[in-house]
Amino acid sequence: NGQSVGVQSATLTRIVNQTLIHDIDQQNSVTAYANIQQAYFQQIQNLQGSPTGGTSLPDQVTSLKNAFTQLSQSPNDGTLQAQALAAAQQTAGQINRFGNLLNSMRAQTESDIAAGIKIVNNDLNAIAKLNVQITSLAAQGQSTADLEDKRDMAINDLSKYIKITTATNGKQVTVLTSSGQVLASAVAETLYFTSSNMLPTSFYPGGGLSGITVGSPTGPDMLTKGNLGGQLGGLLDLRDNVLPKYVAQLDEFSENLAVRFQDEGLTLFTDRSGNIPANTAGSYVGFSSYIQVNPAVTANPTLLQQGTTGTEPSNSSEVINP
């Protein structure tokens, strides 16, 4: 009949609940923060072992206490001296493993932060480019639904790494930090982070560790604006607060253990030079990573009975009681 036959395509439209999307993005940040910290805590738990497994640091200290209890009953017994020495070596070894793990975990946070920054910058660039494309297509009267979905996905991914908020102006979405720093609109800001050579004495700020700056390596530091949230916020909290506290507590435990034996006339635990760090704040930073049984005692276990300071030790387990 001369009439053409075909299919007319409909314009794609989006029906979304922006409030729900915002809530999901906020929850993403909270969940990612908790998940990354849990992953690190699990490493600590794996080394500590089960409370009933007999391999934890408290278990090693108990074994050391028991060995000295037995030795106190027969101080000249060579077998008991050897057993006490072995228990001391095992205790020092467990402290070393724990200390080294904590320090390596701090170093790992640096690598994980650097990797996260790359993903954040990729997401910000994607959001900015999509903003430009969406604005252009909308001006031409074309559908932008597919591109808006892709932009939502990029924002969703970004929210896993830092806590963000968004503001909509027409078809364009502006991404901001929780403190109001604009990160992406028609153009994207770049975040900068410099991985550092992590040392037990490293700290932020001013102690050799980098913050996260916006726009340039010397730009505004996001860490001065409060917790970033998300995975990056969780990693920074681990690096700057949680893990240093663990290390400080272990260093203090190591120092107190060495000093209490020394006070009893037996320099049982020392640093690499055969000395005990001064029992003052800051003097024994990192001690847990290299505490060892005094080489003199290792070479001559009878010192467990004779003492190392000219005063015969009590050989009592009370020395390592809390």
N, C-alpha and C positions, 0 to 999 in steps of 0.2 A: 504493500500500500504506500510505499515511498517513505515511511517513517523510520528513522534510525532507532536502533535498539542498543542500550548500553546500561552501565551501572554508574550511578552518581555517588561519588565518595563523600562521606560526611566529614566535617571538620572535627578533629579530636578535641575534646574538652577535658579539663581536670576537675574532679570533685574531691577535695581534700579538706581535712580538718586541721587547720594550721595550729590550733591550740594543742591538739593531740601530738602533732609532729614535734612541736616545741617541747612538750613534756617528755617525749621519747628521747630527744637529743639531750635533755638535762639528765635523764636517768642513765643514758649511755655513759656520760661523764662520771657519774657516781659509781657505776658498776665497773668501769675500766680501772678507776682508781683502786677500788677494793681488790679486783682480780690481780693486778700486777703486784700489789703488796702481798697478797696471799701466795703468789707463786714464789716470791723471795722467802717468805716465812717458811714455806714448805722445804726449801733447801736447808734451812737451819734445823728444822724438825728431823729431816732425814739424817743429818749428821749426829744430832743428839740421840736419836734412837728412841725406842720405847722406854718409858719409865721403869718397866720391869724387864728390860732386855739385857741389863748388865753391862752396857757399852757406853752409857752416857757419862758426862763429866762428873756428875754427883756420884755415879757408881764407881768411877776410878778413884775419887777422893775417899770414898768409903773403903775401898780395897787398900788404899794407902794407910788409912787409919788402922785397919785391922792388922796390916803387916807390922806396924809399929807397936800395936798392942801385944802381939806375939813376941816381938823382939825385946820389949821391955821386960818380959818374963825370963828371957835367957839372952842377955846382950852379947855374949861371946860366941853364940852359935853361928857358925859360918853359913849354914843353910838359911837360917832366918835372916841374916844380913843380906844374903843374895836375893831373897824374896822381897825384902824391904826395898832394896835397890831397884829391882825389876818393877815394883809397884810405883816407885818414884818416876822411873823412866816412862812408864805407861801414862802416868798422870801428866807429865810434861808434854808427852807426845799428843795426848788428847787436847790439851790446852793449845798447842801449836796448830793442830788441825782446825780447831774452832776459830782461832784468831786469823789464820790464813784464809779460811772460808769467808769470814766477815770482810776482810780486806779485799778479797777477790770479788765479792759481791758488790762492794762499793765501786770497784773499777768497772764491773759489768753495768752498773747503772749509767755510767758515762757512755758506754757503747749503745745501750738501749735508748738513752735520751737522743743521741746523735741520729740514730735510725728513725726515731719518732719525728724528729724535726724535719727530716726529708719527706716523710709522708704528709706532714702538716703543710709544708710548702707546696707539695704537689696538689693537695686538696684546695688550697687557697687559690692557686693559679687556675685550677679547673673551674672553680666557682666564678672567678672574675671573667674568664673567657665565656662561660655559659651566660653570665649576666649580659655581656655585650651581644651575644648571638640572639638571646631571647628578646632583648630590647629592639634589635634590628628587625627580627621577624614580626614582632608584634606591630611595629610601625607600618609594616607592609600588609597587615591584615592576615598574616599566616598563623597557623597553629603553632604554639610553643609548648604544648603539653609534654611531648617526649623530652625536650630539653629541660623543662622544669623538673621532671622526674629525675633526670640525671643530676641536676643541681641539688635536689633534695638528698640524693644518695651521697654526694660529695660532702654536704653539710653533716649528714648523719655519720659518715666516717670520721670527719674532722672532730666531731663532738666526743669521740672515744679518746682523743688525745689531749684535748684541753676543753675546759668549760667555756662555752660560748653562748651568746644570745644573738638574735637576728632582728633586723628591722626591714620592713617592706615598703618600698615606694614605687607604686605602679607595678611593673613587672620585674623590677630590680630588687635584689635582696642584699642588704649590707650585713656582713658578719663582724661581730665585735667580741672582745673578751668580756668577761664578767665585770671588769673595771671600766669598760667603755672605750678601750683602744680599738680603733677600726683596723680590721685585718684584711677585708676584701669587700669591694663593691664593683666598680667597673675595672679597677686595677687591684692587684694583690700586693700586700706587703710581704717581705721576706723575713723569716726568723733566722737568727744566727746563734750558733752554739759552738764552742770550741772544746773538744775533748782534752782532758788534762792527764798528766802522769800522776795517777793517784798514789798518794803517800799516806801513812797513818796520821801524819800531822796536817794533811790538807783539809781545808774547810772553805765554806762560802758564807759571806763575801770576804774578800781580802786575803784568803789563804790559798790561792792558787787554783781555785775552781771557778768555772765559768757560769755566768747566768745565761739567760736567753734574751737577746736583744731584738728589737724590731727596726727594720729598715737598713741597718748597717751594723757591723761588729761593735761600734761605739754608740749605737742608738739607745733608746730607752730600755731599761732592763725590766722585763715583765715580772721578775721575781720580787721586785720592790712593790708591786701592786697587789700582793696577796697570793694566796694559793691558786695555782693554775687550774687545779682540778684535772680530771681525766688521767690517762696513763702517764703523761709527762709530770703532772702534779704528784702522782703517787711515787714515781721514780725519784723526783727531787726531794720529797720528804724522806724517802729511804736513804738517799745519799747524804743529806745534810742534817738529819735528825735521828731517825730510827737506828740505822746501822752504827753511826758514831757512838750512840749511847750504849749499844751492845758491846762495842769494842772497848769503850772506857770502863765498863763494868768488869769485863774480862781482864783488862790490864790491871785494874785495881785488885781483883781477886788474886792474880798472879803475884803482884807485889806483896800483898798481905801474907800470902802463903810463904813466900821466900823469907820475909822479915820475921815471921813467927818462928820458923825453924832456926833462923840465925840468932834470935833472942834466946833460944834454948842451947846455944853453943854449937849448932850444926849448920854450916852454910851448905844446905842441900841443893837449893835451886839458885841458878845464876843466869846472867846474860852470856853472850858469846865470849866476852873477855874474862869470864870467871868472877864477875862482880855482881852485886845486887844494885839496881838503880836506886838513887836517893829517894827516900819515902816522902817526897814533896810533890805537890800538884804539878803536872806537866813533865816530870822527870822520867816517868816510866811509860810514856806513850809508846805503844807498839810492843811492850814487853811480852805480851801473850804470844806473839808470833815467833819469838826466839828464846823464850825461857827454856832452860835445859838443866839436867842434873849436873851439878858441879863436876867437872872432869877429874878433879882430885879425888872425889868420892867414888866415881866410877872406876878409877884406877886402883883405889884402895878402899874396898867396902868396910874394912875394920874401922874407918873413920866414923861410921854410923854409931859405933860404940865409944870411940875415943874422943869424937868431936873434932872440929876443924879450927877452933879458936882458943884451944888450950883449956877449955872448960868442958868437962864430960857432959854430953847431953843427957836429958832425962829419959830419952827414948819413949816418952809417954805419948799416947795418941791424943792427949789433951791439946797438944800443940796445933792440931788442925781442926779442933772443934770450933764451931762458930763463936 
